Amino acid sequence: MSTDFMKNLIDDLNEETEEKPTKAYVAGFAGGMILVALGTFALEGLLIAAVATSLGWGLSFMQGLGIAALFELVMLRLKNG
């Protein structure tokens, strides 16, 4: 059984170098992450406000955002130790 195929495959993989991402890609990725984080944060605030309103507590969207911000701060603090 010939192993030339595997040797050539390994040589090809060793020859390939990983290219650094462009500045535009990094900026787009960072911008996308920020937008996803803000969208998730807004949805958390909306969900908290909707659940509280359905329970009869009458929270506004901004109050829901405040509770979501407090929740995110606690989770970040627990994550980082």
The first five atom37 places (N, CA, C, CB, O) and aatype in JSON, in Angstrom:
{
  "aatype": [12, 15, 16, 3, 13, 12, 11, 2, 10, 9, 3, 3, 10, 2, 6, 6, 16, 6, 6, 11, 14, 16, 11, 0, 18, 19, 0, 7, 13, 0, 7, 7, 12, 9, 10, 19, 0, 10, 7, 16, 13, 0, 10, 6, 7, 10, 10, 9, 0, 0, 19, 0, 16, 15, 10, 7, 17, 7, 10, 15, 13, 12, 5, 7, 10, 7, 9, 0, 0, 10, 13, 6, 10, 19, 12, 10, 1, 10, 11, 2, 7],
  "atom_mask": [
    [1, 1, 1, 1, 1],
    [1, 1, 1, 1, 1],
    [1, 1, 1, 1, 1],
    [1, 1, 1, 1, 1],
    [1, 1, 1, 1, 1],
    [1, 1, 1, 1, 1],
    [1, 1, 1, 1, 1],
    [1, 1, 1, 1, 1],
    [1, 1, 1, 1, 1],
    [1, 1, 1, 1, 1],
    [1, 1, 1, 1, 1],
    [1, 1, 1, 1, 1],
    [1, 1, 1, 1, 1],
    [1, 1, 1, 1, 1],
    [1, 1, 1, 1, 1],
    [1, 1, 1, 1, 1],
    [1, 1, 1, 1, 1],
    [1, 1, 1, 1, 1],
    [1, 1, 1, 1, 1],
    [1, 1, 1, 1, 1],
    [1, 1, 1, 1, 1],
    [1, 1, 1, 1, 1],
    [1, 1, 1, 1, 1],
    [1, 1, 1, 1, 1],
    [1, 1, 1, 1, 1],
    [1, 1, 1, 1, 1],
    [1, 1, 1, 1, 1],
    [1, 1, 1, 0, 1],
    [1, 1, 1, 1, 1],
    [1, 1, 1, 1, 1],
    [1, 1, 1, 0, 1],
    [1, 1, 1, 0, 1],
    [1, 1, 1, 1, 1],
    [1, 1, 1, 1, 1],
    [1, 1, 1, 1, 1],
    [1, 1, 1, 1, 1],
    [1, 1, 1, 1, 1],
    [1, 1, 1, 1, 1],
    [1, 1, 1, 0, 1],
    [1, 1, 1, 1, 1],
    [1, 1, 1, 1, 1],
    [1, 1, 1, 1, 1],
    [1, 1, 1, 1, 1],
    [1, 1, 1, 1, 1],
    [1, 1, 1, 0, 1],
    [1, 1, 1, 1, 1],
    [1, 1, 1, 1, 1],
    [1, 1, 1, 1, 1],
    [1, 1, 1, 1, 1],
    [1, 1, 1, 1, 1],
    [1, 1, 1, 1, 1],
    [1, 1, 1, 1, 1],
    [1, 1, 1, 1, 1],
    [1, 1, 1, 1, 1],
    [1, 1, 1, 1, 1],
    [1, 1, 1, 0, 1],
    [1, 1, 1, 1, 1],
    [1, 1, 1, 0, 1],
    [1, 1, 1, 1, 1],
    [1, 1, 1, 1, 1],
    [1, 1, 1, 1, 1],
    [1, 1, 1, 1, 1],
    [1, 1, 1, 1, 1],
    [1, 1, 1, 0, 1],
    [1, 1, 1, 1, 1],
    [1, 1, 1, 0, 1],
    [1, 1, 1, 1, 1],
    [1, 1, 1, 1, 1],
    [1, 1, 1, 1, 1],
    [1, 1, 1, 1, 1],
    [1, 1, 1, 1, 1],
    [1, 1, 1, 1, 1],
    [1, 1, 1, 1, 1],
    [1, 1, 1, 1, 1],
    [1, 1, 1, 1, 1],
    [1, 1, 1, 1, 1],
    [1, 1, 1, 1, 1],
    [1, 1, 1, 1, 1],
    [1, 1, 1, 1, 1],
    [1, 1, 1, 1, 1],
    [1, 1, 1, 0, 1]
  ],
  "atom_positions": [
    [[0.85, -1.17, 0.0], [0.0, 0.0, 0.0], [0.89, 1.24, 0.0], [-0.97, 0.0, 1.22], [1.81, 1.35, 0.81]],
    [[0.62, 2.15, -0.91], [1.44, 3.35, -1.04], [0.95, 4.45, -0.1], [1.42, 3.85, -2.5], [-0.25, 4.66, 0.07]],
    [[1.9, 5.12, 0.51], [1.57, 6.22, 1.42], [1.91, 7.57, 0.81], [2.31, 6.06, 2.74], [1.95, 8.58, 1.51]],
    [[2.14, 7.6, -0.5], [2.49, 8.86, -1.17], [1.38, 9.89, -1.04], [2.8, 8.62, -2.64], [1.63, 11.08, -0.87]],
    [[0.13, 9.42, -1.13], [-0.99, 10.35, -1.03], [-0.98, 11.07, 0.31], [-2.33, 9.61, -1.23], [-1.14, 12.3, 0.36]],
    [[-0.8, 10.34, 1.39], [-0.79, 10.94, 2.72], [0.41, 11.87, 2.9], [-0.78, 9.86, 3.79], [0.29, 12.93, 3.51]],
    [[1.57, 11.46, 2.39], [2.75, 12.32, 2.49], [2.54, 13.63, 1.74], [3.99, 11.59, 1.95], [2.89, 14.7, 2.24]],
    [[1.97, 13.54, 0.55], [1.7, 14.76, -0.23], [0.67, 15.63, 0.46], [1.23, 14.39, -1.65], [0.77, 16.86, 0.43]],
    [[-0.33, 15.02, 1.07], [-1.36, 15.78, 1.77], [-0.75, 16.52, 2.96], [-2.5, 14.86, 2.25], [-1.06, 17.69, 3.18]],
    [[0.1, 15.86, 3.71], [0.74, 16.49, 4.86], [1.67, 17.6, 4.4], [1.53, 15.45, 5.69], [1.74, 18.66, 5.03]],
    [[2.4, 17.37, 3.31], [3.27, 18.42, 2.78], [2.47, 19.64, 2.34], [4.09, 17.89, 1.6], [2.88, 20.78, 2.58]],
    [[1.31, 19.39, 1.7], [0.46, 20.51, 1.29], [-0.05, 21.29, 2.49], [-0.72, 20.0, 0.47], [-0.1, 22.52, 2.46]],
    [[-0.42, 20.6, 3.55], [-0.91, 21.29, 4.74], [0.19, 22.07, 5.42], [-1.52, 20.28, 5.72], [-0.06, 23.15, 5.95]],
    [[1.4, 21.56, 5.42], [2.52, 22.27, 6.03], [2.91, 23.51, 5.24], [3.71, 21.34, 6.17], [3.4, 24.48, 5.82]],
    [[2.71, 23.48, 3.92], [3.08, 24.61, 3.08], [2.11, 25.77, 3.2], [3.16, 24.17, 1.64], [2.5, 26.93, 3.05]],
    [[0.85, 25.47, 3.48], [-0.15, 26.53, 3.58], [0.08, 27.35, 4.83], [-1.57, 25.94, 3.58], [0.29, 26.81, 5.92]],
    [[0.05, 28.65, 4.67], [0.18, 29.55, 5.82], [-1.14, 30.26, 6.04], [1.34, 30.58, 5.61], [-1.86, 30.57, 5.1]],
    [[-1.43, 30.5, 7.29], [-2.68, 31.16, 7.62], [-2.52, 32.67, 7.42], [-3.11, 30.84, 9.08], [-1.58, 33.28, 7.94]],
    [[-3.43, 33.25, 6.68], [-3.38, 34.68, 6.41], [-4.04, 35.44, 7.55], [-4.06, 35.02, 5.07], [-5.02, 34.98, 8.13]],
    [[-3.48, 36.61, 7.87], [-4.09, 37.45, 8.89], [-5.33, 38.11, 8.3], [-3.08, 38.53, 9.41], [-5.35, 38.48, 7.12]],
    [[-6.37, 38.25, 9.11], [-7.58, 38.91, 8.6], [-7.32, 40.39, 8.34], [-8.76, 38.74, 9.59], [-6.48, 41.01, 9.0]],
    [[-8.04, 40.94, 7.4], [-7.87, 42.36, 7.07], [-8.5, 43.22, 8.16], [-8.5, 42.68, 5.7], [-9.29, 42.74, 8.98]],
    [[-8.14, 44.49, 8.17], [-8.68, 45.42, 9.15], [-10.19, 45.58, 8.98], [-8.0, 46.78, 9.04], [-10.92, 45.72, 9.96]],
    [[-10.65, 45.55, 7.74], [-12.08, 45.68, 7.47], [-12.84, 44.48, 8.05], [-12.35, 45.81, 5.95], [-13.94, 44.64, 8.59]],
    [[-12.26, 43.29, 7.91], [-12.91, 42.09, 8.46], [-12.99, 42.17, 9.98], [-12.14, 40.82, 8.03], [-14.02, 41.87, 10.57]],
    [[-11.89, 42.58, 10.61], [-11.86, 42.68, 12.07], [-12.86, 43.74, 12.55], [-10.43, 43.02, 12.57], [-13.57, 43.52, 13.53]],
    [[-12.91, 44.87, 11.85], [-13.85, 45.94, 12.21], [-15.29, 45.47, 12.02], [-13.59, 47.2, 11.37], [-16.15, 45.76, 12.85]],
    [[-15.56, 44.75, 10.94], [-16.9, 44.23, 10.7], [-17.31, 43.19, 11.74], [0.0, 0.0, 0.0], [-18.45, 43.16, 12.19]],
    [[-16.35, 42.35, 12.11], [-16.63, 41.35, 13.13], [-16.92, 42.01, 14.48], [-15.45, 40.38, 13.26], [-17.86, 41.63, 15.17]],
    [[-16.11, 43.01, 14.84], [-16.33, 43.71, 16.11], [-17.67, 44.45, 16.09], [-15.18, 44.71, 16.38], [-18.41, 44.42, 17.08]],
    [[-17.97, 45.1, 14.98], [-19.26, 45.79, 14.86], [-20.43, 44.83, 14.96], [0.0, 0.0, 0.0], [-21.44, 45.14, 15.6]],
    [[-20.31, 43.68, 14.33], [-21.36, 42.67, 14.41], [-21.55, 42.15, 15.82], [0.0, 0.0, 0.0], [-22.68, 41.95, 16.26]],
    [[-20.46, 41.94, 16.52], [-20.56, 41.47, 17.91], [-21.26, 42.5, 18.79], [-19.16, 41.14, 18.47], [-22.06, 42.16, 19.65]],
    [[-20.94, 43.77, 18.57], [-21.57, 44.84, 19.35], [-23.06, 44.91, 19.05], [-20.9, 46.2, 19.05], [-23.87, 45.05, 19.96]],
    [[-23.42, 44.8, 17.78], [-24.84, 44.84, 17.41], [-25.61, 43.65, 17.98], [-24.99, 44.88, 15.88], [-26.75, 43.8, 18.43]],
    [[-25.0, 42.47, 17.96], [-25.66, 41.3, 18.53], [-25.82, 41.46, 20.04], [-24.85, 40.02, 18.21], [-26.87, 41.12, 20.59]],
    [[-24.79, 41.99, 20.7], [-24.88, 42.2, 22.15], [-25.97, 43.21, 22.49], [-23.53, 42.68, 22.7], [-26.75, 43.0, 23.42]],
    [[-26.05, 44.31, 21.74], [-27.08, 45.31, 22.0], [-28.48, 44.76, 21.71], [-26.83, 46.57, 21.16], [-29.43, 45.03, 22.45]],
    [[-28.59, 43.99, 20.64], [-29.89, 43.4, 20.32], [-30.35, 42.4, 21.37], [0.0, 0.0, 0.0], [-31.52, 42.37, 21.74]],
    [[-29.42, 41.6, 21.86], [-29.75, 40.65, 22.91], [-30.14, 41.37, 24.18], [-28.57, 39.72, 23.18], [-31.09, 40.98, 24.87]],
    [[-29.41, 42.42, 24.5], [-29.7, 43.22, 25.68], [-31.1, 43.84, 25.58], [-28.64, 44.32, 25.86], [-31.86, 43.82, 26.55]],
    [[-31.43, 44.39, 24.4], [-32.76, 44.99, 24.22], [-33.87, 43.94, 24.32], [-32.83, 45.7, 22.85], [-34.92, 44.2, 24.89]],
    [[-33.63, 42.76, 23.76], [-34.63, 41.7, 23.85], [-34.81, 41.22, 25.29], [-34.25, 40.54, 22.96], [-35.92, 40.9, 25.71]],
    [[-33.72, 41.17, 26.05], [-33.83, 40.8, 27.46], [-34.69, 41.82, 28.21], [-32.43, 40.69, 28.11], [-35.56, 41.45, 29.0]],
    [[-34.43, 43.1, 27.96], [-35.21, 44.15, 28.62], [-36.67, 44.08, 28.25], [0.0, 0.0, 0.0], [-37.54, 44.25, 29.1]],
    [[-36.94, 43.83, 26.97], [-38.32, 43.72, 26.5], [-39.01, 42.5, 27.13], [-38.37, 43.62, 24.97], [-40.17, 42.58, 27.54]],
    [[-38.28, 41.39, 27.2], [-38.85, 40.18, 27.79], [-39.14, 40.38, 29.28], [-37.9, 39.0, 27.59], [-40.2, 39.97, 29.76]],
    [[-38.22, 40.99, 29.99], [-38.43, 41.23, 31.43], [-39.62, 42.16, 31.63], [-37.16, 41.85, 32.07], [-40.45, 41.91, 32.51]],
    [[-39.72, 43.21, 30.83], [-40.84, 44.14, 30.95], [-42.17, 43.45, 30.61], [-40.62, 45.36, 30.04], [-43.18, 43.68, 31.27]],
    [[-42.16, 42.61, 29.58], [-43.39, 41.94, 29.18], [-43.85, 40.94, 30.24], [-43.19, 41.22, 27.84], [-45.04, 40.87, 30.55]],
    [[-42.93, 40.18, 30.8], [-43.29, 39.21, 31.83], [-43.78, 39.93, 33.08], [-42.09, 38.3, 32.18], [-44.77, 39.53, 33.69]],
    [[-43.09, 41.01, 33.47], [-43.51, 41.76, 34.65], [-44.89, 42.38, 34.44], [-42.48, 42.84, 35.0], [-45.71, 42.41, 35.36]],
    [[-45.15, 42.89, 33.24], [-46.45, 43.48, 32.94], [-47.54, 42.42, 32.96], [-46.42, 44.2, 31.58], [-48.65, 42.67, 33.43]],
    [[-47.23, 41.24, 32.44], [-48.24, 40.18, 32.46], [-48.54, 39.7, 33.88], [-47.77, 39.01, 31.6], [-49.62, 39.17, 34.14]],
    [[-47.58, 39.89, 34.79], [-47.81, 39.56, 36.19], [-48.49, 40.69, 36.96], [-46.51, 39.2, 36.86], [-48.8, 40.55, 38.14]],
    [[-48.71, 41.82, 36.28], [-49.42, 42.94, 36.88], [-48.52, 43.97, 37.54], [0.0, 0.0, 0.0], [-49.0, 44.78, 38.33]],
    [[-47.23, 43.95, 37.24], [-46.32, 44.9, 37.87], [-46.11, 46.17, 37.07], [-45.0, 44.25, 38.11], [-45.52, 47.12, 37.6]],
    [[-46.54, 46.25, 35.85], [-46.51, 47.47, 35.05], [-45.14, 48.09, 34.87], [0.0, 0.0, 0.0], [-44.98, 49.3, 35.06]],
    [[-44.13, 47.31, 34.5], [-42.81, 47.86, 34.23], [-42.75, 48.41, 32.82], [-41.72, 46.79, 34.43], [-43.38, 47.87, 31.91]],
    [[-42.0, 49.48, 32.64], [-41.78, 50.03, 31.31], [-40.58, 49.33, 30.67], [-41.56, 51.57, 31.36], [-39.87, 48.56, 31.31]],
    [[-40.38, 49.61, 29.4], [-39.25, 49.03, 28.68], [-37.93, 49.47, 29.3], [-39.3, 49.41, 27.19], [-37.01, 48.67, 29.43]],
    [[-37.83, 50.74, 29.68], [-36.59, 51.25, 30.28], [-36.31, 50.58, 31.64], [-36.67, 52.78, 30.46], [-35.16, 50.31, 31.97]],
    [[-37.36, 50.32, 32.4], [-37.16, 49.61, 33.66], [-36.71, 48.17, 33.41], [-38.45, 49.62, 34.49], [-35.88, 47.63, 34.14]],
    [[-37.26, 47.56, 32.36], [-36.82, 46.22, 31.97], [-35.37, 46.21, 31.54], [0.0, 0.0, 0.0], [-34.63, 45.27, 31.84]],
    [[-34.95, 47.27, 30.82], [-33.54, 47.39, 30.43], [-32.65, 47.53, 31.66], [-33.35, 48.59, 29.49], [-31.55, 46.97, 31.7]],
    [[-33.11, 48.28, 32.65], [-32.33, 48.43, 33.87], [-32.14, 47.12, 34.59], [0.0, 0.0, 0.0], [-31.05, 46.82, 35.09]],
    [[-33.21, 46.32, 34.66], [-33.11, 45.02, 35.31], [-32.21, 44.09, 34.49], [-34.51, 44.39, 35.5], [-31.43, 43.33, 35.06]],
    [[-32.32, 44.16, 33.16], [-31.46, 43.35, 32.3], [-30.0, 43.76, 32.46], [-31.9, 43.48, 30.82], [-29.12, 42.9, 32.46]],
    [[-29.74, 45.06, 32.58], [-28.37, 45.52, 32.78], [-27.81, 45.01, 34.1], [-28.3, 47.06, 32.74], [-26.65, 44.59, 34.17]],
    [[-28.61, 45.05, 35.13], [-28.18, 44.53, 36.43], [-27.91, 43.03, 36.33], [-29.25, 44.82, 37.51], [-26.93, 42.54, 36.89]],
    [[-28.77, 42.31, 35.64], [-28.59, 40.88, 35.44], [-27.28, 40.6, 34.69], [-29.78, 40.28, 34.68], [-26.51, 39.72, 35.08]],
    [[-27.03, 41.35, 33.61], [-25.8, 41.16, 32.84], [-24.57, 41.49, 33.68], [-25.82, 42.04, 31.57], [-23.55, 40.8, 33.58]],
    [[-24.64, 42.52, 34.5], [-23.52, 42.88, 35.37], [-23.22, 41.77, 36.37], [-23.81, 44.2, 36.1], [-22.06, 41.44, 36.61]],
    [[-24.26, 41.2, 36.96], [-24.07, 40.11, 37.91], [-23.49, 38.89, 37.21], [-25.4, 39.74, 38.6], [-22.58, 38.26, 37.75]],
    [[-23.99, 38.55, 36.01], [-23.48, 37.39, 35.29], [-22.03, 37.61, 34.87], [-24.34, 37.1, 34.07], [-21.23, 36.67, 34.92]],
    [[-21.68, 38.82, 34.46], [-20.3, 39.12, 34.09], [-19.37, 39.0, 35.31], [-20.2, 40.53, 33.48], [-18.25, 38.5, 35.21]],
    [[-19.86, 39.47, 36.44], [-19.08, 39.4, 37.68], [-18.89, 37.95, 38.11], [-19.75, 40.21, 38.8], [-17.81, 37.58, 38.57]],
    [[-19.93, 37.14, 37.98], [-19.82, 35.72, 38.35], [-18.9, 34.97, 37.39], [-21.22, 35.06, 38.37], [-18.17, 34.06, 37.8]],
    [[-18.94, 35.36, 36.12], [-18.12, 34.69, 35.12], [-16.63, 34.96, 35.36], [-18.52, 35.13, 33.72], [-15.8, 34.06, 35.23]],
    [[-16.31, 36.19, 35.7], [-14.91, 36.58, 35.89], [-14.38, 36.26, 37.27], [-14.75, 38.04, 35.61], [-13.19, 36.44, 37.53]],
    [[-15.22, 35.81, 38.14], [-14.79, 35.39, 39.48], [-14.7, 36.53, 40.36], [0.0, 0.0, 0.0], [-14.35, 36.38, 41.53]]
  ]
}
